[in-house]
């Protein structure tokens, strides 16, 4: 069974930084596009950043210039470096990835989420 596990969340003061990590495990043939989403209470889940298998990145306007998404293809990991954090960044952050398992088709998988709280 393919599994995605996020780590690195926690409580941080405004202006601080956090680095989220998402580890993919299981019987994996290939990993395609990888993404980070977030969802705050009362809000819809939104796409924060994405990265293709070729390294092309895309960011939500609200985090552009502050967040950086990257991936380690050898370890099947995706990271989200978050700098200059503000309270509005508070949310549960979810890892999402297109993964090819024992079939020839890619399917989307989700992690369980990790809480990020930006507060004094």
N, C-alpha and C positions, 0 to 999 in steps of 0.2 A: 504494500500500500504506500502510495506517495504521500509524503507529509511535509508541510511547511511550518517552520517554527520561528517566530519573531523573538528578538531579544534586544535589550538596550534601552527600553523605555524607562520612565521614572519621573521624578519631580525635579524640576530645574527652575532657577530664577530667570526672570526676563533678562535678555541679553546673553544668556548662556547657550551652551551647545550640547547636543546629544548625537550619538551615532547609532542608528538602528541597523540591525543585521537580520537577515532572513536566510535560514539554512534549509535546503531542499534535500530530502533523503528518500530512499526507497529504490526500487528497480527502475532506473531512469535511462532512457536512451538519448534523449535530447531535451534541452531547455530553450524555449524561444523567448518571446518578449516577457519582461518582468516589470512589475509596477508596484507602487505604493499608493494606497488609498487611506483616507481618514474619515472618521465620522464622529462628530460632536453630538451631545445630547440634543434632541429636537431637530437636528439637521439631517439631510440626506448624505449618504456616503459620496465622497468626491475623490476624483483622481488627483493625486498630488504630483506624481512624477512617474515617468515610464522610460524604459531603456530597451532597445531592440537587441537581438542577438549580434548585430553588427556594431553596436555601441552608440547608435543615435539616441539622443535624449530629448525629452519633452517635459515641461513643467507647467503647473498651474501658475497663473499670473501672481497669485498671492504669495508664492514662495520663491519666485524667480529671483536669482541673485543671492538668496540666502541658503537654499537647499541644494545638495548635489547628490545625484543618484549614480551609483557605479555597480559594477558586477565583477565577480571573480569566476570566470568560466570553468577553471580547473576544479573549483570547490563547489560549484553550483550555488553560489551565494550572491545575494543582492544587498546593497547597503544604501542607507540614506543618511548623509551627513547633514545635520540641521544646525545652522548657526544663527545668531542674532534672534533667538526665539522670543516670541511675544505671546501674551495670554491667549490670543485668538488661535494659536497653534494647538491649544489643548484639545485633545481628541484621542480616540482609539485608532491606532495606525495598523493597517492590514497589509500584509504582503500578498501579492497575486502574481501567478506565473503560468505561462502556457508550457505544459510539460508533455513530452512524448514518453509514454511508458512502454508497456509490452505490445502496444498496437502501433500502427503506422500513422495514427492520428494524434494531433495535439489537443489536449483538453485543459481548461482553466482550473487551477487549484488555488485555494485560499488558506492562509494561516489563521490562527485563532485570534490574533490581534494583541497589541501591546499598548498599554496606557501611557500617554505622554501628557504631563501636567506642567504648565508654565505658570508659576505663581510665586509671589513673595511670601 
